[in-house]
Amino acid sequence: MALHGFLQGYRGYADTHALGEALKALQEEGLDQLPLPGGGQTLERFSRLAQVAGHDLRLCKLFEGHTDALAIIAELRSPLPPLGSTWGMWAAEPPSAKVRVRREGQRLVVEGRKAWCSGAAVVSHGLLTAWDELDRQQLVAVQMDQPRVCVTTEGWNAVGMAATGSVEVVFDNVAGVAVGGPGDYLTRPGFWHGGIGIAACWYGGAQRLAEFLREQCRQRPEPHALAHLGAVDSALNSAACVLRASAEQVDRAPRADARQWAQQARAAIEDTVEQVIHHVGRAVGAGPYCKDAHFAQLMADLPVYLRQSHAERDLAALGEGVTEDSTGRWQL
């Protein structure tokens, strides 16, 4: 079954459980088997992520995490995931929530609290960052049905993206499996490829918002709304060019340091999404916010999803790299 056809059969997700069922169904249909980044079909990967995002950003949050985990496991040449498994990818590191791992003979023991664990109550496995005895970051895979894994209801009071259930999870003497070696999560090339993939999800949400405006202008071609549509089209066209060029660059040099490409792409897509939210909101008026459930959900969800960007902190990191570059950087 094609992804588009599958998504047409799903409308409306009442809660985290419903999102988990949809993710499981995607997995069972093999629709989670996206082309791996850098393998020659990176644009296809980005396109499918954007397609799920346009359908429902909450489902996309779980889908992106699951497919990112599969890509990481493949990149680090870890054992294949269990047949039929669904995955969360949890790498947030707030000071108040830190997971530790230690060796007990052949056993890897996981302990601590992990924050921002999207879909923790409905996935079969989690892939998470933790810290070993030498305070090195280590990726670890955990089977979530272990009795000492406690998925709390804490740490998530969102309105937008509420159903993702991005709660805190407590691991108490839980068995885990190391994925890669210490430090591999951040130093592998795919870390930045995944960051561009998240930007493709933002783009997919904005693209779907633009379709609401286009449909309104088709029915009622009011001049001011058409001007907003023109601005949205210009912004989305630029963003699409950025994503296509980024995918091409990743495929051309899959082992190269993609940090700067990713920072540039994410900044460009974030700016585009904010423009689309602004123009669409002003053009359509109050009606869709109040009477169209899909539109209202997207408008609530997209700003929350977009905050996976660190805003000026990310721009400052990009700017720092720019200062070290040669003159002529922006010449055609």
C-alpha positions in Angstrom: 0.0 0.0 0.0 1.3 3.5 -0.8 1.7 6.0 2.0 -0.9 8.4 0.6 -3.5 5.7 0.4 -2.8 4.5 3.9 -3.1 8.0 5.4 -6.4 8.6 3.6 -7.9 5.8 5.7 -7.0 7.5 9.0 -8.7 10.7 10.2 -8.6 12.1 13.7 -6.5 10.8 16.7 -8.2 11.0 20.0 -5.2 10.3 22.2 -1.8 8.8 22.4 -3.2 5.3 22.1 -4.8 6.1 18.8 -1.5 7.5 17.5 0.3 4.3 18.7 -2.2 2.2 16.8 -1.6 4.2 13.6 2.2 4.0 14.0 1.9 0.2 14.5 -0.2 -0.1 11.4 2.3 1.9 9.4 5.0 -0.5 10.6 3.0 -3.5 9.7 2.4 -2.2 6.2 6.2 -1.7 5.8 5.6 2.1 5.3 8.2 2.9 8.0 11.0 1.5 5.8 12.1 4.9 4.5 15.3 5.2 2.4 18.3 5.7 4.7 19.9 9.1 4.6 22.9 9.4 2.3 21.9 6.3 0.3 20.9 8.1 -2.9 17.2 8.6 -2.0 17.4 11.1 0.8 14.8 13.5 -0.9 12.3 10.6 -1.0 12.9 10.2 2.8 12.3 13.9 3.4 9.2 13.8 1.1 7.6 10.9 3.0 8.2 12.6 6.4 6.6 15.8 5.0 3.7 13.8 3.8 3.0 12.3 7.2 3.4 15.8 8.8 0.8 17.3 6.4 -1.6 14.5 7.4 -1.1 14.9 11.2 1.9 16.5 13.0 1.3 14.4 16.1 1.5 11.1 14.2 4.5 12.6 12.4 6.3 13.2 15.7 6.0 9.5 16.5 6.7 8.4 13.0 9.8 10.6 12.7 11.2 9.3 16.0 10.6 5.7 15.0 12.2 6.0 11.5 15.1 8.1 13.0 15.7 5.3 15.5 15.8 2.7 12.7 18.2 4.9 10.7 20.5 5.3 13.7 20.5 1.6 14.4 21.4 0.9 10.8 24.1 3.6 10.7 25.8 2.3 13.8 25.6 -1.3 12.6 23.7 -2.5 15.6 21.7 -5.7 15.5 18.4 -5.4 13.6 15.4 -4.3 15.6 13.0 -7.1 16.7 10.4 -7.9 14.1 7.3 -5.8 14.6 8.9 -3.4 17.0 8.0 0.4 17.2 10.6 2.8 18.5 10.8 6.1 20.3 14.0 8.2 19.9 14.7 10.3 23.1 17.8 12.4 23.2 16.7 15.5 25.3 19.2 16.3 28.1 17.7 18.8 30.5 19.6 19.2 33.8 16.7 17.8 35.8 16.5 14.4 34.0 19.6 12.3 33.4 19.8 8.6 32.7 22.9 6.6 33.7 24.1 3.2 32.5 26.5 0.8 34.2 27.9 -2.6 33.4 27.1 -5.5 35.7 29.0 -8.4 34.1 27.5 -8.9 30.6 24.4 -6.9 31.6 23.9 -3.2 30.9 21.8 -1.5 33.6 19.8 1.6 32.9 18.7 4.0 35.7 17.3 7.5 35.9 14.6 9.8 34.5 14.3 10.7 30.9 12.3 13.7 29.8 10.4 14.5 26.6 9.7 10.9 25.7 7.2 11.1 22.8 5.0 8.1 22.5 6.6 6.3 25.5 3.3 4.7 26.5 2.7 3.1 23.1 6.0 2.1 21.6 7.6 -1.2 22.2 11.2 0.1 22.5 13.0 3.3 23.3 16.4 4.4 21.9 17.8 7.0 24.3 20.9 8.9 25.3 22.4 8.0 28.7 25.7 8.5 30.5 28.2 5.8 31.5 30.5 5.6 34.5 33.1 7.8 32.7 30.4 10.4 32.0 30.4 9.7 28.3 27.2 9.8 26.3 26.0 6.3 25.3 23.0 5.3 23.2 21.0 2.5 24.7 18.0 0.5 23.5 15.4 -0.5 26.1 12.4 -2.8 25.8 9.6 -0.8 27.3 7.5 -3.6 28.7 10.0 -4.3 31.5 8.3 -4.1 35.0 10.8 -1.5 36.2 10.1 0.9 33.4 7.7 3.6 34.6 6.0 5.8 32.0 4.8 8.7 34.1 2.1 11.2 33.3 4.5 14.0 34.3 6.3 16.7 32.3 3.8 17.2 29.5 1.0 19.8 29.8 0.8 20.8 26.1 -2.2 21.8 24.2 -0.6 21.7 20.8 0.9 18.2 20.2 -0.8 17.0 23.4 -1.6 13.5 22.1 2.1 12.7 21.5 2.3 11.9 25.2 5.9 13.3 25.5 6.1 12.5 29.2 8.9 11.6 31.5 10.0 8.0 31.9 11.8 6.5 35.0 14.1 3.6 34.5 14.9 1.6 37.7 17.5 -1.1 37.3 16.3 -1.9 33.8 18.1 -4.0 31.2 19.4 -2.2 28.1 21.6 -2.8 25.1 24.3 -0.4 24.0 23.9 0.9 20.4 27.2 2.0 19.1 30.0 3.2 21.3 30.4 6.2 23.7 30.0 9.5 21.8 28.7 7.9 18.6 25.3 9.5 18.7 26.6 13.0 18.2 29.7 12.3 16.1 28.1 10.1 13.4 27.3 12.0 10.1 23.6 11.0 10.4 23.0 13.1 13.4 22.8 16.2 11.2 20.9 14.3 8.4 18.2 13.6 11.0 18.1 17.3 11.9 17.3 18.1 8.3 14.6 15.4 8.4 12.9 17.2 11.3 12.9 20.4 9.2 11.2 18.4 6.4 8.4 17.6 9.0 8.0 21.3 9.7 7.8 22.0 6.0 5.1 19.3 5.6 2.9 21.0 8.2 3.4 24.4 6.6 2.7 22.9 3.1 -0.7 21.6 4.3 -1.6 24.9 5.9 -0.9 26.5 2.5 -3.3 24.1 0.9 -6.1 25.5 3.1 -5.4 29.0 1.8 -5.1 27.9 -1.8 -8.5 26.2 -1.6 -10.1 29.3 -0.1 -8.6 31.5 -2.8 -9.9 29.1 -5.4 -13.4 29.5 -4.1 -13.2 33.2 -3.2 -10.3 34.9 -5.0 -10.2 38.0 -2.7 -7.2 40.3 -3.5 -5.7 40.4 -0.1 -5.9 36.6 0.4 -4.3 36.2 -3.1 -1.5 38.4 -2.0 -1.0 36.3 1.1 -1.1 33.2 -1.1 1.6 34.7 -3.3 3.8 35.3 -0.3 3.2 31.7 0.9 4.0 30.3 -2.5 7.3 32.2 -2.7 8.4 31.1 0.8 7.5 27.5 0.3 9.2 27.4 -3.1 12.4 28.7 -1.5 12.1 26.1 1.4 11.6 23.3 -1.1 14.7 24.3 -3.0 16.7 24.2 0.3 15.4 20.7 1.1 16.1 19.4 -2.4 19.7 20.9 -2.3 20.3 19.5 1.2 19.2 16.0 0.2 21.4 16.2 -2.9 24.4 17.3 -0.8 23.8 14.5 1.8 23.6 11.9 -1.0 26.7 13.3 -2.7 28.8 13.3 0.5 27.1 11.0 3.0 30.1 10.8 5.4 31.0 14.5 5.3 30.3 16.8 8.3 26.7 18.0 7.5 26.5 20.4 10.5 26.5 23.6 8.5 24.1 22.3 5.8 21.7 21.2 8.5 21.9 24.5 10.4 21.3 26.5 7.3 18.4 24.3 6.2 16.7 24.3 9.6 17.0 28.1 9.9 15.5 28.5 6.4 12.7 26.1 7.0 11.9 27.6 10.4 11.7 31.1 8.9 9.4 29.7 6.1 7.1 28.0 8.5 6.7 31.2 10.6 5.9 33.1 7.4 3.3 30.6 6.4 1.6 30.6 9.8 1.5 34.4 9.7 0.1 34.7 6.2 -2.4 31.9 6.3 -3.7 33.0 9.6 -4.3 36.6 8.4 -5.8 35.4 5.1 -8.3 32.8 6.3 -9.8 34.7 9.3 -11.4 33.1 12.3 -13.6 30.6 10.4 -11.1 27.7 9.9 -9.7 28.2 13.4 -13.1 27.6 14.9 -14.9 25.3 12.4 -12.2 23.1 10.7 -10.8 20.6 13.1 -7.8 19.7 10.9 -6.8 23.3 10.3 -7.2 24.1 14.0 -5.1 21.1 15.0 -2.3 22.0 12.6 -2.3 25.6 13.8 -2.1 24.4 17.4 0.5 21.7 16.8 2.9 23.4 14.3 4.3 26.1 16.6 5.0 23.5 19.3 6.7 21.1 16.8 8.8 24.1 15.5 10.2 24.7 18.9 12.5 21.6 18.4 14.6 24.4 17.0 16.5 26.3 19.6 15.9 29.6 17.8 18.6 32.2 18.4 20.9 29.6 19.9 20.9 27.7 16.7 21.4 30.9 14.7 24.3 31.9 16.9 25.9 28.5 16.3 25.5 28.9 12.5 26.9 32.5 12.8 29.9 31.3 14.7 30.8 28.9 11.8 30.3 31.7 9.3 32.8 33.9 10.9 35.5 31.3 10.3 34.7 30.9 6.6 36.4 32.7 3.8 35.1 35.8 2.0 33.0 35.1 -1.1 30.8 32.7 0.8 27.7 34.1 -0.7 28.8 34.7 -4.2 26.8 33.1 -7.0 
